[in-house]
Amino acid sequence: MAARATFAALALACLAWPALAGERAAAKVACEPTGKALVWSCAIAVTARKSAEPVVADSLSVKADMPGMPMAHNLPPASAMPVDDMPGHYKATLELEMHGEWALAIEVDGKTAGAGARVRDKVIVKQEFGSGRMHGGHKHGSGHGAAPKQ
């Protein structure tokens, strides 16, 4: 009898999970070299995937990893700071170890600016860091990052 009750509770929790998860996130990233070797200033725009509303994050961090060299570069996450008077826009400084393709794992925990829908998600943006300005964008679950339209 107890096993049936446990199974029923698990089944109900699985059905309710999408409603509890809230909105998913999308992110666009534009990075520029700072003038210091391998240090980049990145502008990050985070929106809710479905509503496209800006996400006002209680916390937002960026962790860089090189997909071509898994676990070879163990960089600490960088905290992103909100940009004044621009909901959904953040700045972060990344100190990388080398040029090349990096995967930026953007972890966001916040709410949409308008409706206040909960957004707690991790978005991966692949980006090439070399010389000059770098762009990357990714909607959660849509594959590889793409450069935003300008």
N, C-alpha and C positions, 0 to 999 in steps of 0.2 A: 504494500500500500504506500509506504514512504517513498519507494522508488518511483511509483507512478506520479506522485505529487511533485517530486523533484524533476522528473522528465517534463511534466506539464509546465512547471515554472520556467525551465530552460527554454522550452518551445515558445512560450509567451515572450520571454526576454528577447529571443532572436527575432521575433516578428516586430517587436517594438523598437529594436536597435536603430533602424534608419531614422525614425522620428526623433530619437534622442540625440543623434549625431549632429543635427543642425546643418548649416550650410557648409559646403566645401570651398576651398580657397583657390584663387588664381593669382599669379604673380608675374610682374615684368621687372626686369633688372637692367640697369644701364650703369656700367662702371667706367671710371676714368683713372688713369695713373695719377698719383699724387706728386710725382717728382722724386720720391724715394723709391729705390729699387724694390720691385715686387710688392709695393703697397698700393692698394686701390681704394678709391672712394666710390661707393656704390649707392645709387638711388634705387629704391625698391617701392613699387606700387602694388598694393594688395587689395583685391576686390573679392567679393563673394561670387562664386562661380555661376550660380543661377540668376541672382538678382542684379549682378554687376555693381552693387553698392560698394563704396569704400569700406574697408575693414579697419575699425579703430581697435588696435591691439593693446591688451593689458601687458603682453610680453611678445616680443618678436626677436628671434635669434637666427643667425646664419652660420651654418657649418659647412666648410669647404672640404671636399675630398676629391682626389684624382681617380676617376673611374679606371684609367689605364694602369694604375698602380694601387690596387686596393690595400688599405691599411699601411701603406708606406709613408703616408703623410698624415699624421695624427694632429691636426690643428684644433685648438680650442674654439668653441663657437664664439662668434662676435655678436654682441648685443646691438640691435638696431634702435635708433632713436627717432621719435616722430618728428616730422617737419612741421613747424608752426603754421597754423591756418591752412593746412592741406591734409584733411582726413584721408587715411589710407596710404600716405606717403611717408617713407622712412629713409634714413641714411645709416650706412654701416661702413666701417673701414676694415678691409681684409688685408692681412699680411700673409702672402702666399710664399711657398718655398721655391717655386719655379714657374716658368711660363708653360702653357699648354692648356688642354681641356680640363676643366674642373666642374664638378657637380656641386651646386649650391643647394643645401637642404635648408629651406626656410620654414621654421616652425613658428606658427602663429596661434595665439590664443586671445580671442577678443569677440567683438560684436560688430554687426553692420551698423553704419552711421545712421541710416534712416529707421529701419524697422527694429533694430536691436536684436536681430537673430544671432544666435551663438555660432561662432566660427572657431573651430579648433582643428588644425590640420597641419600637415607637413607637405610642402610643395618642393619638388626637385626641379631646378633650372640648370641645364647644362650650358656652359659658357666657355668660350675660348679666350684665354688671357695671353696677350702678346704685347704688341706695341699699339698705342692709340686707344680709341674709345671702344668699349665692348658692350654689346647688347644681348639680352636673352629674355625669353618669356616662356611661360608654361602654364597651361591650365591643368590642374590635377587630373591625371588619368588620360591625357591626350597624347602621350608620347614624348618625343624629344622637344626641347625648347626651340622657339622660333624668334627671329628678330621682330620687334614690334614695328608697325608701320609708322613712318615719319612723314 
